[in-house]
Each structure stands twice: as C-alpha cells, then as structure tokens.
Amino acid sequence: MSARPLYVQLADVITKKIESGALAPDRPIPSENHLADEYGVARLTARRAAQELRERGLIVTVRGKGSFVVEQPSAAGDDEPTG
C-alpha cells in the first residue's frame, strides 16, 4: 500500500508507458473503461488518472473521440547550445 492516491499511481504507470514509447504521440490511450478493467480500479479512478495526465500536459482529450498522447519535446533539443 502506498500513501499516494491510486489515481496518481495509475497516472504514473501511464506516464512511464508514454515516456517509453509504448503509447505513441498522436495515438489514443485506452478508454477509461479499459483502464479500469486492465488495472482493476474503479472507472472514477481511471477518470481521475486521465485528468492528472491532462494536467501534466501528457494527453489531450477530444470530446467524442477520446484521449490522445501529446507530442513531447525531445530531451536532446534541450542540450543544444543557442546561437
């Protein structure tokens, strides 16, 4: 058991999938119902996890379409010197 809320733990798991490339940019993430079934959590927990991911800037939700992974800036670009 962790002191962190379950929805934050689920958001962390999905964040790792996004960072690893398992969930690619411009591709949909699983639905709230699918996440709830896959991870054995309540649908509300999955919904709050999606909200957490939106607040982190990792996904965007389009009404009637679903939630999609946002293109992340490459870390390599941060190290390049500016002219």
All heavy atoms as an XYZ file, in Angstrom:
626
protein
N       0.842     -1.192      0.000
C       0.000      0.000      0.000
C       0.881      1.247      0.000
O       1.855      1.303      0.714
C      -0.907      0.023      1.230
C      -1.957     -1.068      1.263
S      -3.233     -0.908      0.009
C      -4.022      0.609      0.515
N       0.487      2.202     -0.757
C       1.218      3.450     -0.853
C       0.359      4.586     -0.312
O      -0.869      4.526     -0.355
C       1.573      3.722     -2.314
O       2.133      5.004     -2.462
N       1.023      5.610      0.173
C       0.309      6.785      0.659
C      -0.199      7.639     -0.510
O      -1.076      8.477     -0.335
C       1.212      7.621      1.552
N       0.356      7.403     -1.698
C      -0.074      8.168     -2.885
C      -1.450      7.691     -3.325
O      -1.718      6.498     -3.347
C       0.918      7.969     -4.018
C       2.267      8.591     -3.734
C       3.237      8.263     -4.840
N       2.745      8.808     -6.091
C       3.357      9.749     -6.780
N       4.495     10.206     -6.367
N       2.853     10.203     -7.884
N      -2.320      8.611     -3.721
C      -3.649      8.202     -4.200
C      -3.530      7.235     -5.390
O      -2.594      7.333     -6.203
C      -4.292      9.515     -4.640
C      -3.541     10.580     -3.914
C      -2.147     10.055     -3.739
N      -4.490      6.328     -5.489
C      -4.463      5.313     -6.535
C      -4.469      5.931     -7.930
O      -3.774      5.465     -8.830
C      -5.656      4.372     -6.356
C      -5.632      3.072     -7.141
C      -4.348      2.294     -6.883
C      -6.836      2.234     -6.781
N      -5.228      7.029     -8.114
C      -5.270      7.649     -9.442
C      -3.908      8.228     -9.834
O      -3.538      8.210    -11.017
C      -6.378      8.701     -9.540
C      -6.099     10.015     -8.846
C      -5.533     11.086     -9.533
C      -6.402     10.201     -7.494
C      -5.287     12.296     -8.904
C      -6.173     11.401     -6.863
C      -5.604     12.440     -7.563
O      -5.349     13.641     -6.938
N      -3.128      8.704     -8.858
C      -1.791      9.224     -9.151
C      -0.862      8.064     -9.523
O      -0.055      8.174    -10.449
C      -1.225     10.019     -7.951
C       0.219     10.426     -8.192
C      -2.085     11.251     -7.682
N      -1.006      6.947     -8.818
C      -0.203      5.769     -9.148
C      -0.507      5.298    -10.569
O       0.410      4.975    -11.333
C      -0.480      4.635     -8.161
C      -0.020      4.934     -6.742
C      -0.387      3.820     -5.798
O      -0.140      2.656     -6.071
N      -0.995      4.176     -4.669
N      -1.785      5.273    -10.944
C      -2.169      4.870    -12.296
C      -1.635      5.873    -13.317
O      -1.109      5.476    -14.367
C      -3.686      4.744    -12.403
C      -4.247      4.343    -13.766
C      -3.625      3.047    -14.272
C      -5.760      4.229    -13.692
N      -1.723      7.157    -13.021
C      -1.186      8.181    -13.925
C       0.318      7.998    -14.099
O       0.851      8.170    -15.200
C      -1.502      9.578    -13.402
N       1.018      7.626    -13.026
C       2.460      7.380    -13.113
C       2.771      6.203    -14.034
O       3.723      6.246    -14.823
C       3.055      7.133    -11.727
C       3.085      8.385    -10.858
O       2.953      9.508    -11.390
O       3.253      8.223     -9.628
N       1.957      5.146    -13.948
C       2.150      3.971    -14.803
C       1.976      4.363    -16.270
O       2.785      4.008    -17.133
C       1.160      2.845    -14.411
C       1.140      1.741    -15.458
C       1.515      2.276    -13.041
N       0.935      5.133    -16.560
C       0.677      5.550    -17.938
C       1.755      6.517    -18.409
O       2.190      6.463    -19.566
C      -0.729      6.154    -18.064
C      -1.776      5.087    -17.695
C      -0.979      6.682    -19.475
C      -3.166      5.623    -17.497
N       2.229      7.385    -17.518
C       3.326      8.301    -17.858
C       4.549      7.511    -18.306
O       5.194      7.857    -19.306
C       3.676      9.197    -16.654
O       2.556     10.030    -16.353
C       4.893     10.062    -16.941
N       4.880      6.447    -17.587
C       6.040      5.614    -17.954
C       5.840      4.981    -19.320
O       6.789      4.868    -20.105
C       6.290      4.551    -16.889
C       6.882      5.148    -15.622
C       7.238      4.083    -14.610
C       7.919      4.739    -13.430
N       7.272      4.522    -12.171
N       4.609      4.566    -19.629
C       4.316      3.987    -20.941
C       4.495      5.030    -22.040
O       4.988      4.720    -23.121
C       2.907      3.406    -20.985
C       2.767      2.114    -20.225
C       1.400      1.502    -20.457
C       1.335      0.120    -19.844
N       0.133     -0.599    -20.259
N       4.102      6.268    -21.760
C       4.275      7.343    -22.743
C       5.759      7.621    -22.943
O       6.247      7.727    -24.074
C       3.522      8.616    -22.303
C       2.003      8.377    -22.350
C       3.915      9.819    -23.160
C       1.170      9.480    -21.728
N       6.510      7.724    -21.836
C       7.946      8.020    -21.924
C       8.724      6.910    -22.623
O       9.697      7.176    -23.312
C       8.508      8.261    -20.523
C       8.018      9.563    -19.908
C       8.391      9.735    -18.447
O       8.824      8.736    -17.807
O       8.247     10.856    -17.935
N       8.278      5.664    -22.465
C       8.983      4.528    -23.084
C       8.622      4.367    -24.557
O       9.283      3.625    -25.277
C       8.650      3.233    -22.344
O       7.322      2.819    -22.640
N       7.554      5.047    -24.991
C       7.127      4.917    -26.378
C       6.067      3.854    -26.570
O       5.596      3.634    -27.690
N       5.686      3.157    -25.498
C       4.633      2.149    -25.608
C       3.304      2.787    -26.001
O       2.480      2.169    -26.665
C       4.492      1.384    -24.293
N       3.093      4.031    -25.583
C       1.953      4.831    -26.032
C       2.536      5.984    -26.840
O       3.170      6.879    -26.298
C       1.147      5.350    -24.839
C       0.411      4.287    -24.019
C      -0.197      4.902    -22.757
C      -0.670      3.626    -24.852
N       2.338      5.933    -28.146
C       2.996      6.870    -29.060
C       2.231      8.185    -29.185
O       1.010      8.226    -29.001
C       3.119      6.219    -30.437
N       2.956      9.262    -29.522
C       2.316     10.568    -29.739
C       1.243     10.490    -30.828
O       1.375      9.741    -31.794
C       3.473     11.460    -30.188
C       4.683     10.810    -29.615
C       4.406      9.331    -29.639
N       0.195     11.272    -30.652
C      -0.936     11.361    -31.574
C      -1.746     10.077    -31.655
O      -2.603      9.951    -32.527
C      -0.489     11.781    -32.987
C       0.121     13.161    -32.998
O      -0.342     14.024    -32.227
O       1.070     13.386    -33.770
N      -1.484      9.123    -30.770
C      -2.244      7.878    -30.715
C      -3.133      7.915    -29.477
O      -2.771      8.505    -28.464
C      -1.320      6.655    -30.653
C      -0.341      6.566    -31.817
C      -0.988      6.398    -33.165
N      -1.847      5.222    -33.175
C      -2.779      4.972    -34.075
N      -2.994      5.809    -35.061
N      -3.508      3.891    -34.007
N      -4.287      7.261    -29.542
C      -5.172      7.280    -28.377
C      -4.642      6.420    -27.232
O      -3.949      5.421    -27.460
C      -6.481      6.700    -28.928
C      -6.080      5.887    -30.102
C      -4.856      6.554    -30.672
N      -4.952      6.835    -26.023
C      -4.684      5.983    -24.866
C      -5.936      5.130    -24.669
O      -7.004      5.460    -25.185
C      -4.333      6.781    -23.594
C      -5.527      7.603    -23.090
C      -3.110      7.661    -23.821
C      -5.328      8.152    -21.690
N      -5.834      4.030    -23.938
C      -7.030      3.215    -23.696
C      -8.131      4.023    -23.005
O      -7.848      4.964    -22.264
C      -6.513      2.101    -22.776
C      -5.044      2.024    -23.063
C      -4.627      3.433    -23.368
N      -9.371      3.630    -23.254
C     -10.510      4.326    -22.652
C     -10.504      4.152    -21.134
O      -9.838      3.264    -20.599
C     -11.817      3.757    -23.210
O     -11.998      2.423    -22.736
N     -11.272      5.002    -20.469
C     -11.375      4.908    -19.010
C     -11.898      3.531    -18.598
O     -11.396      2.941    -17.640
C     -12.299      6.007    -18.478
C     -11.708      7.384    -18.630
C     -12.707      8.496    -18.337
O     -13.869      8.203    -17.988
O     -12.319      9.671    -18.463
N     -12.865      3.006    -19.334
C     -13.398      1.679    -19.021
C     -12.321      0.608    -19.179
O     -12.210     -0.300    -18.353
C     -14.589      1.336    -19.914
C     -15.840      2.092    -19.528
O     -16.013      2.465    -18.382
N     -16.715      2.331    -20.495
N     -11.545      0.709    -20.243
C     -10.475     -0.263    -20.481
C      -9.404     -0.172    -19.383
O      -8.938     -1.202    -18.882
C      -9.855     -0.040    -21.858
C      -8.804     -1.042    -22.197
N      -9.107     -2.288    -22.712
C      -7.456     -1.010    -22.065
C      -7.974     -2.963    -22.881
N      -6.967     -2.202    -22.507
N      -9.017      1.045    -19.026
C      -8.021      1.218    -17.962
C      -8.533      0.644    -16.642
O      -7.790     -0.020    -15.917
C      -7.679      2.702    -17.786
C      -6.882      3.351    -18.906
C      -6.772      4.860    -18.679
C      -5.498      2.735    -19.024
N      -9.813      0.898    -16.349
C     -10.404      0.384    -15.113
C     -10.359     -1.140    -15.093
O      -9.971     -1.752    -14.086
C     -11.838      0.882    -14.971
N     -10.716     -1.763    -16.204
C     -10.678     -3.230    -16.287
C      -9.253     -3.759    -16.226
O      -8.966     -4.715    -15.512
C     -11.343     -3.707    -17.576
C     -12.848     -3.494    -17.590
O     -13.431     -3.282    -16.504
O     -13.433     -3.528    -18.688
N      -8.351     -3.144    -16.990
C      -6.964     -3.619    -17.078
C      -6.239     -3.542    -15.739
O      -5.477     -4.440    -15.381
C      -6.211     -2.803    -18.130
C      -4.778     -3.268    -18.337
C      -4.051     -2.502    -19.436
O      -4.702     -1.751    -20.204
O      -2.831     -2.659    -19.518
N      -6.466     -2.473    -14.992
C      -5.734     -2.269    -13.743
C      -6.555     -2.596    -12.501
O      -6.066     -2.436    -11.378
C      -5.196     -0.835    -13.682
C      -4.127     -0.599    -14.719
C      -4.419      0.039    -15.920
C      -2.819     -1.046    -14.513
C      -3.444      0.232    -16.882
C      -1.848     -0.854    -15.473
C      -2.162     -0.224    -16.658
O      -1.193     -0.030    -17.609
N      -7.795     -3.031    -12.696
C      -8.621     -3.431    -11.566
C      -8.976     -2.286    -10.631
O      -8.965     -2.441     -9.415
N      -9.272     -1.131    -11.231
C      -9.649      0.045    -10.441
C     -11.041      0.490    -10.860
O     -11.580      0.044    -11.873
C      -8.642      1.207    -10.628
C      -7.254      0.809    -10.155
C      -8.599      1.687    -12.076
N     -11.625      1.375    -10.084
C     -12.931      1.937    -10.431
C     -12.794      2.881    -11.626
O     -11.733      3.465    -11.858
C     -13.503      2.693     -9.232
N     -13.886      3.031    -12.370
C     -13.860      3.929    -13.521
C     -13.540      5.358    -13.099
O     -12.834      6.079    -13.807
C     -15.209      3.884    -14.244
C     -15.189      4.686    -15.521
C     -16.386      4.354    -16.398
N     -16.316      5.150    -17.611
C     -17.112      6.185    -17.861
N     -18.036      6.539    -16.999
N     -16.982      6.862    -18.971
N     -14.035      5.770    -11.940
C     -13.740      7.113    -11.440
C     -12.236      7.280    -11.218
O     -11.670      8.344    -11.505
C     -14.499      7.397    -10.151
C     -14.254      8.774     -9.523
C     -14.635      9.900    -10.484
C     -15.028      8.909     -8.234
N     -11.577      6.240    -10.741
C     -10.121      6.293    -10.541
C      -9.419      6.475    -11.889
O      -8.492      7.288    -12.012
C      -9.620      5.013     -9.848
O     -10.293      4.881     -8.591
C      -8.125      5.040     -9.625
N      -9.867      5.748    -12.904
C      -9.297      5.887    -14.246
C      -9.544      7.286    -14.794
O      -8.665      7.886    -15.422
C      -9.880      4.826    -15.184
N     -10.730      7.830    -14.530
C     -11.056      9.181    -14.994
C     -10.154     10.212    -14.325
O      -9.659     11.136    -14.966
C     -12.526      9.490    -14.690
C     -12.930     10.898    -15.130
C     -14.377     11.155    -14.871
N     -15.156     10.336    -15.788
C     -16.458     10.148    -15.707
N     -17.151     10.691    -14.729
N     -17.090      9.429    -16.583
N      -9.930     10.049    -13.019
C      -9.059     10.994    -12.305
C      -7.618     10.865    -12.779
O      -6.883     11.849    -12.816
C      -9.155     10.773    -10.797
C     -10.568     11.030    -10.312
C     -10.803     11.838     -9.094
N      -9.788     12.657     -8.551
C      -9.518     12.746     -7.250
N     -10.193     12.014     -6.378
N      -8.604     13.560     -6.810
N      -7.202      9.639    -13.128
C      -5.850      9.443    -13.665
C      -5.711     10.189    -14.996
O      -4.691     10.841    -15.249
C      -5.551      7.960    -13.844
N      -6.732     10.110    -15.844
C      -6.705     10.834    -17.121
C      -6.643     12.340    -16.880
O      -5.909     13.060    -17.565
C      -7.928     10.468    -17.966
N      -7.392     12.816    -15.892
C      -7.343     14.240    -15.552
C      -5.936     14.631    -15.111
O      -5.413     15.675    -15.501
C      -8.345     14.544    -14.437
C      -8.356     15.991    -14.014
C      -9.346     16.255    -12.878
O     -10.188     15.423    -12.572
N      -9.230     17.410    -12.274
N      -5.302     13.786    -14.315
C      -3.926     14.027    -13.865
C      -2.972     14.113    -15.057
O      -2.116     14.986    -15.127
C      -3.495     12.915    -12.901
C      -2.071     13.020    -12.410
C      -1.838     14.139    -11.407
O      -2.798     14.677    -10.820
O      -0.656     14.472    -11.201
N      -3.142     13.214    -16.013
C      -2.294     13.223    -17.215
C      -2.509     14.485    -18.035
O      -1.560     15.048    -18.589
C      -2.560     11.977    -18.062
C      -2.129     10.659    -17.420
C      -2.718      9.482    -18.180
C      -0.615     10.556    -17.359
N      -3.760     14.963    -18.105
C      -4.030     16.227    -18.815
C      -3.337     17.381    -18.110
O      -2.735     18.252    -18.754
C      -5.536     16.492    -18.892
C      -6.236     15.729    -19.991
C      -7.663     16.210    -20.221
N      -8.511     15.997    -19.064
C      -9.143     14.866    -18.791
N      -9.030     13.841    -19.594
N      -9.897     14.766    -17.708
N      -3.395     17.386    -16.778
C      -2.750     18.458    -16.014
C      -1.228     18.420    -16.180
O      -0.576     19.465    -16.140
C      -3.124     18.347    -14.536
C      -4.576     18.713    -14.276
C      -5.033     18.433    -12.855
O      -4.206     17.989    -12.020
O      -6.222     18.650    -12.573
N      -0.669     17.243    -16.367
C       0.771     17.102    -16.606
C       1.145     17.465    -18.043
O       2.319     17.542    -18.382
C       1.222     15.661    -16.345
C       1.087     15.223    -14.904
C       1.560     13.791    -14.739
N       1.285     13.299    -13.399
C       1.629     12.095    -12.963
N       2.274     11.249    -13.777
N       1.341     11.712    -11.738
N       0.148     17.678    -18.895
C       0.405     18.031    -20.290
C       0.800     16.854    -21.150
O       1.393     17.031    -22.217
N       0.457     15.634    -20.716
C       0.852     14.437    -21.454
C      -0.206     13.955    -22.434
O       0.110     13.275    -23.408
C       1.197     13.302    -20.484
C       2.404     13.563    -19.591
C       2.580     12.434    -18.595
C       3.658     13.739    -20.428
N      -1.469     14.284    -22.166
C      -2.548     13.884    -23.067
C      -3.477     15.062    -23.294
O      -3.485     16.020    -22.534
C      -3.362     12.680    -22.533
C      -4.143     13.040    -21.266
C      -2.474     11.458    -22.323
C      -5.155     11.984    -20.824
N      -4.252     14.947    -24.369
C      -5.309     15.907    -24.660
C      -6.555     15.083    -24.953
O      -6.484     14.026    -25.576
C      -4.938     16.836    -25.839
C      -4.720     16.068    -27.121
C      -5.972     17.913    -26.026
N      -7.706     15.546    -24.457
C      -8.949     14.825    -24.665
C      -9.825     15.592    -25.644
O     -10.018     16.802    -25.505
C      -9.695     14.625    -23.328
O      -8.839     13.879    -22.452
C     -10.999     13.867    -23.529
N     -10.322     14.878    -26.650
C     -11.210     15.447    -27.657
C     -12.588     14.823    -27.443
O     -12.713     13.596    -27.523
C     -10.698     15.146    -29.082
C     -11.637     15.727    -30.126
C      -9.285     15.667    -29.262
N     -13.552     15.643    -27.137
C     -14.904     15.152    -26.846
C     -15.417     14.290    -28.004
O     -15.359     14.692    -29.155
C     -15.840     16.318    -26.597
C     -17.251     15.869    -26.339
C     -18.140     17.015    -25.916
N     -18.771     16.591    -24.682
C     -18.838     17.292    -23.579
N     -18.334     18.476    -23.521
N     -19.427     16.826    -22.514
N     -15.882     13.115    -27.684
C     -16.425     12.207    -28.684
C     -15.373     11.396    -29.424
O     -15.713     10.513    -30.208
N     -14.101     11.679    -29.199
C     -13.018     10.984    -29.903
C     -12.154     10.175    -28.951
O     -11.680      9.105    -29.294
C     -12.117     11.980    -30.648
C     -12.807     12.792    -31.686
C     -12.988     12.007    -32.951
C     -13.539     12.926    -34.034
N     -13.826     12.204    -35.246
N     -11.874     10.713    -27.769
C     -11.016     10.023    -26.808
C      -9.856     10.899    -26.384
O      -9.812     12.094    -26.675
N      -8.907     10.280    -25.681
C      -7.722     10.982    -25.193
C      -6.509     10.521    -25.978
O      -6.347      9.324    -26.236
C      -7.528     10.707    -23.699
O      -8.621     11.239    -22.966
N      -5.666     11.473    -26.336
C      -4.519     11.195    -27.190
C      -3.234     11.691    -26.548
O      -3.221     12.719    -25.871
C      -4.702     11.888    -28.550
C      -5.912     11.398    -29.293
C      -7.169     11.928    -29.036
C      -5.790     10.397    -30.235
C      -8.294     11.472    -29.700
C      -6.908      9.927    -30.918
C      -8.159     10.463    -30.648
N      -2.151     10.967    -26.808
C      -0.834     11.340    -26.292
C      -0.357     12.581    -27.023
O      -0.457     12.683    -28.253
C       0.175     10.180    -26.489
C       1.562     10.585    -26.012
C      -0.304      8.934    -25.752
N       0.161     13.532    -26.275
C       0.690     14.779    -26.828
C       2.146     14.550    -27.231
O       2.894     13.849    -26.545
C       0.605     15.906    -25.774
C       1.298     17.166    -26.242
C      -0.841     16.195    -25.426
N       2.546     15.137    -28.345
C       3.946     15.073    -28.785
C       4.807     15.754    -27.738
O       4.563     16.910    -27.386
C       4.103     15.780    -30.127
C       5.492     15.728    -30.707
C       5.819     14.400    -31.349
O       4.975     13.862    -32.061
O       6.937     13.904    -31.136
N       5.801     15.038    -27.226
C       6.681     15.588    -26.194
C       7.931     16.179    -26.848
O       8.482     15.584    -27.779
C       7.096     14.496    -25.201
C       5.925     13.870    -24.481
C       5.138     14.874    -23.667
O       5.691     15.612    -22.879
N       3.833     14.907    -23.879
N       8.401     17.325    -26.370
C       9.647     17.870    -26.912
C      10.797     16.921    -26.612
O      10.837     16.307    -25.543
C       9.828     19.199    -26.176
C       8.905     19.155    -25.020
C       7.848     18.125    -25.303
N      11.701     16.782    -27.555
C      12.816     15.849    -27.348
C      13.785     16.407    -26.314
O      14.080     17.599    -26.290
C      13.546     15.599    -28.667
O      14.172     16.776    -29.102
N      14.313     15.537    -25.489
C      15.272     15.943    -24.464
C      16.584     16.386    -25.100
O      17.291     17.227    -24.572
C      15.517     14.788    -23.496
N      16.903     15.837    -26.271
C      18.158     16.196    -26.951
C      18.155     17.672    -27.344
O      19.197     18.319    -27.312
C      18.343     15.332    -28.197
N      16.994     18.201    -27.679
C      16.908     19.598    -28.070
C      17.227     20.558    -26.939
O      17.636     21.680    -27.162
N      17.070     20.098    -25.690
C      17.347     20.948    -24.540
C      18.834     21.175    -24.333
O      19.226     22.153    -23.727
C      16.767     20.329    -23.260
C      15.249     20.234    -23.324
O      14.651     20.967    -24.135
O      14.685     19.435    -22.574
N      19.660     20.261    -24.829
C      21.099     20.333    -24.592
C      21.845     21.119    -25.670
O      23.038     21.392    -25.530
C      21.696     18.916    -24.498
C      21.152     18.153    -23.308
O      20.749     18.776    -22.304
O      21.141     16.913    -23.390
N      21.164     21.445    -26.745
C      21.832     22.143    -27.841
C      22.083     23.593    -27.451
O      21.224     24.259    -26.877
C      20.960     22.089    -29.093
C      20.822     20.677    -29.648
C      19.936     20.658    -30.881
O      19.690     21.733    -31.449
O      19.524     19.573    -31.275
N      23.289     24.085    -27.774
C      23.577     25.489    -27.461
C      22.739     26.423    -28.340
O      22.433     26.107    -29.465
C      25.075     25.621    -27.797
C      25.394     24.484    -28.683
C      24.372     23.402    -28.405
N      22.402     27.544    -27.762
C      21.646     28.533    -28.526
C      22.628     29.588    -29.013
O      23.448     30.089    -28.271
C      20.557     29.182    -27.664
O      21.129     29.715    -26.492
C      19.496     28.170    -27.304
N      22.501     29.884    -30.317
C      23.351     30.732    -31.074
C      23.878     31.914    -30.508
O      24.609     32.687    -30.518
